[in-house]
C-alpha cells in the first residue's frame, strides 16, 4: 500500500475501484489490447446488463456508462420529465438517479478486473463530477477545449473555469484511497477534418492541464482519421510528446474508431473497425473504443456492442506485433504538433489561461468550427492520397512547416465530399460486391435505448 492510502474497504458498489490507467497499462504489458464500448442506457437494469455483457465478452474489456444528452447540458428537469413518463433517454442520467441506484448498477460487476469509466460531453460538468465522487467512480473523460468548442455555445473561459474546479475536486478522490483518472477528448475535435497535428497537440495540452490541476493518471485520445499511414505517424508523435512533456509515468493512449460519418453497410463498418484495431496495435496504443455496425442507423444494442468488442479483439490478436512499436523520427505531424504545443505553452504558465489566449489569438484554430471563441481562419482538406492537409493555417504557429495554402476554393460541395470520404471508401467494396449483411459475428437483437 502506498504511503497515506486508505485500506481497501467495501462499499455498496463493491470493492473500491482500481486505478483505471494502471489497469489498462498492466493489461497492455501482458499483451492485450483493452477494448471498450460507447454504451449508455437510461434504465438501470439495462445499463447493468450492458456492463455485465461487456465484462463477459471474449475480449479484454473495460466498462462504459455513457450519459444522456439532457444530463450533459444540465437540463435536469427534462430528465425528470422523461423518467416520470417512461420515455427512454439516450444514455444514463447519473445526476438524477440516487447514489444507491448507481451502486446497484455497479455492484458485483465493477471490480479489480473490470473497471468502469463514465463518458459524457459537458462543458458545464459540475453536477456530473459531483455524482462521480458520490459513487466513487474514478474514471471519466473530457476537457476544457474538447468538451466546449465542438458541442455548444458555452464561452471557452467559462468552460476552463468549470474544468479547473471539477478537475481539482476530482483529484481529491485520492484522499479516499481512490486514484482518479481523466482521458482527454482532444483527439477527435469535431470528429473529422481536423489535421492530425492539431488533434495531437490539443490532446497533449489537455493532459497537461489535468496534471496541472492534480491528476496523476491520464489517457490521451486520438481518433482514427482518413489515412492509415498518417494516423500511425500521428500516434507516434503523440506518444513521443507524452514521453517528453507529461510529468507522470501513468499515461496511456486510447484510439477511437472513426468519429465521423460512418459506413452504412455492415461489411464497411467492420472493415473500418478492423483498420482502427490495427492502428491501435501497430502504434503501441493500449486501449481502443469501438464502434458498431449500427452507428450510421441508430443506437446500437448490447449484442452489437459485444460483437464489435469481440471482432476488435480477434483482429488485435492476429495483428499483435512481436515487439514495441517502432520509434518515429521527426515526422511532419510531430513537428507541427510540437510547434502548436509550444506556441500555446509560451502564452502563459497557467494552461487554462493559455488555452483562452491561444484561441483568442488564433494559435489554436479548429477548421469549420462555428463556436464564437474559435478564430475560424484555419481550413483543411483531404488530398488525393486520402491524407488530411492544411488548406490554410490562419494564425497557427506553423509558418515554415506548412507549405503555401491550397489554391482550390473551399465550397459546400467539397466539404460534404470530404465529410463522407471515409464512409464512401469503406462502403464501396460492399456495395460493388452486394455484401450488405454482417459477417456473422453478431446475433443482432432488436434496438434498445442507449448512447453511442
HUCORPE-V43230 format. One record per backbone hydrogen bond with DSSP energy under -1.0 kcal/mol. CO is the residue of the C=O (numbers start at 1). NH is the residue of the N-H. Records with the same first field share a line. If there is no record, write none. Layout:
BEGIN
CO: NH + NH
END
This chain:
BEGIN
2: 5
9: 16
11: 14
14: 11
19: 23
20: 24
21: 25
22: 26
23: 27
24: 28
25: 29
26: 30
27: 32
28: 31
34: 288
35: 62
36: 290
39: 66
43: 47
44: 48
45: 49
46: 50
47: 51
48: 52
49: 53
50: 54
51: 55
52: 56
57: 59
60: 35
63: 117
65: 119
66: 92
68: 72
69: 73
70: 75
74: 76
75: 79
76: 80
77: 81
78: 82
79: 83
80: 84
81: 85
82: 87
92: 94
93: 97
98: 102
99: 103
100: 104
101: 105
102: 106
103: 107
106: 109 + 110
111: 114
114: 111
115: 63
117: 65
119: 67
125: 129
126: 130
127: 131
128: 132
129: 133
130: 134
131: 135
132: 137
138: 181
139: 118
140: 183
142: 185
143: 147
145: 148 + 149
148: 152
155: 159
156: 160
157: 161
158: 162
159: 163
160: 164
161: 165
162: 166
163: 167
164: 168
165: 169
166: 170
167: 171
170: 173
171: 174
172: 175
173: 176 + 178
174: 177
181: 140
182: 219
183: 142
185: 188
187: 223
188: 191
195: 198 + 199
196: 200
197: 201
198: 202
199: 203
200: 204
201: 205
202: 206
203: 207
204: 208
205: 209
206: 210
207: 211
208: 212
209: 213
210: 215
211: 214
217: 182
219: 184
220: 254
222: 256
227: 231
228: 232
229: 233
230: 234
231: 235
232: 236
233: 237
234: 238
235: 239
236: 240
237: 241
238: 242
239: 243
240: 244
241: 245
242: 246
249: 251
250: 218
252: 220
253: 286 + 287
254: 222
255: 289
256: 224
265: 269
266: 270
267: 271
268: 272
269: 273
270: 274
271: 275
272: 276
273: 277
274: 278
275: 279
276: 280
277: 281
278: 282
279: 283
280: 285
281: 284
286: 34
287: 255
288: 36
289: 257
292: 295
294: 297 + 298
301: 305
302: 306
303: 307
304: 308
305: 309
306: 310
307: 311
308: 312
309: 313
310: 314
311: 315
312: 316
313: 317
314: 318
315: 319
316: 320
329: 331
331: 335
332: 336
333: 337
334: 338
335: 339
336: 340
337: 341
338: 342
339: 343
340: 344
341: 345
342: 346
344: 347
350: 354
351: 355
352: 356
353: 357
354: 358
355: 359
356: 360
357: 361
358: 362 + 363 + 364
366: 369
371: 374
379: 391 + 392
381: 389
383: 386
387: 383
389: 381
392: 379
393: 396
396: 398
398: 401 + 402
411: 415
412: 416
413: 417
414: 418
415: 419
416: 420
418: 421
420: 424
421: 425
422: 426
423: 427
424: 428
427: 431
428: 432
429: 433
430: 434 + 435
434: 436
442: 444
END
